Amino acid sequence: MSEEIVQETFEVAIKNIDKFKGESKISTWLCQIAKYIWYKTLKKEKKIDKVSFESLEGVVLSNTILEEEILEKQEKIEMFKKVQKLDEQTRNVIYLRILGNLDYKEIAEIMNKTPTWARVVFFRGKQKLKEEKEDEEGM
């Protein structure tokens, strides 16, 4: 099992090396990846469940939460990278809607368009992002 975890750790690390920011030692980063894979493996094999997961020491649990937050942040970064690839109008509508928390009427006013236009552009942008994600998962 340990050999598989080491192998998967390096596979994940190689695929995500561009996400390593250098804020910690690379060995620390690799250990965090390995620990996450180990937890995932144990959970898959049903050797631990949520109840026993919660009974782990506070330090381990807080590290797990930290790891999940890091992975969530990485997912957000990937999503923003994808949004950046969209055309400028679509990108602006998505940013105003999600980050600005604006409704379609407010977006329309900013963009000198109609609320319907803003709604359609947002929907189509969302669809493009969804299709791209499905294409990646299908590969």
PyMOL commands that set and color helices and strands:
alter all, ss='L'
color gray80, all
select helices_A, chain A and resi 2-15+17-19+26-44+50-54+58-84+88-98+104-111+115-138
alter helices_A, ss='H'
color red, helices_A
deselect
rebuild
show_as cartoon
